Amino acid sequence: MKIDIFPHIFPRRFFDRMLDVAPGGQYMQKRMRAIPVLVDLEERLRIMDRHDGYVQVLTLASPPIEALGGPDLTPDLARLANDGMAEIVVRYPDRFPGFVASLPMNNPDAALREMDRAIAELHATGVQMFSNVNGRPLDGPEFQPLFERMAAHRLPIWLHPARPASFADYPGEKRSRYDLWWAFGWPYETTIAMARLVFSGLFDRLPELAIITHHMGAMLPYFEGRAGGGLDQLGGRTDDPDDAVALGRLRRRPVDYFRMFYGDTALFGAHHAMECGLAFFGADRVLFGTDMPFDPERGPGFIRETIAAMERMRATPGEKKKIYEDNARRMLRLRLT
């Protein structure tokens, strides 16, 4: 079986409501409208039928819930999204064995309540968070109860990057050009969020917490050397006393904490990058994910290309089985026979 833990979808009622309330022209709305598979469930099933034993654990597509409105609006949006995802899972349990809950992160108290509701009542397999909350870092004190509660639930957090085109590449510009905010800004966003969580001491406090990073840990596997010996010297390059204090707080080397994250295979078919991520995280911490349907073919391409890369990747059959299904079965409460 192939359990895709990072495909994206919009339940129809949520999608319609999102278009009503979202700021016009922001957060890839042009592209979202051009990908009918995001909301067309029957077309999604037809694409999935092309791959034997292929199932999806559903995640909500960008934008983050908190980008769509203020803290009074987003709790209702999160409920609408999660209820819609749960309905799909109930309707097609053999095709969608689980879903990942969305949270109104700009309302941490409501996010905590929705997390508990989605897991206890809707049987969500975990929650999705984005790399920042409208510019606020995830290591902020207001978000720590959410990490603590997820550790208590013993379910993973899906970490997705968030960086819009309005985030300019240089201070003198108004927007990022040439889609660089997406192509290179998103991996940077994920990596920075991971690092901030590491240096906050999160894994010392919650060593069993599972965080699945989109796109195979972003920059970390490739930049292992810089994250290793380079961050061992934290405090030696600047006069900021907080840097040395942060390093001294940790019980291990920084790079050891980066290996405590998990990665998915959503790398657009780059088998060599998969091998790099596998070498960094190990087979027990890599899960199969495709990023479907964000490919030029609007759905089938990323599934096909990710499977082809998995088959081409230098790994043992046992390691590939862990990635395809065993790790997901172990970590998630899936409705699978």
Beta strands, then each sheet from edge to edge (+ up, - down):
strand 1: 2-4
strand 2: 8-9
strand 3: 54-60
strand 4: 98-99
strand 5: 101-102
strand 6: 127-130
strand 7: 132-133
strand 8: 136-137
strand 9: 157-160
strand 10: 211-213
strand 11: 262-264
strand 12: 286-287
sheet 1: 1+ 3+ 2+
sheet 2: 1+ 3+ 4+
sheet 3: 5+ 6+ 9+ 10+ 11+ 12+
sheet 4: 7+ 8-
end
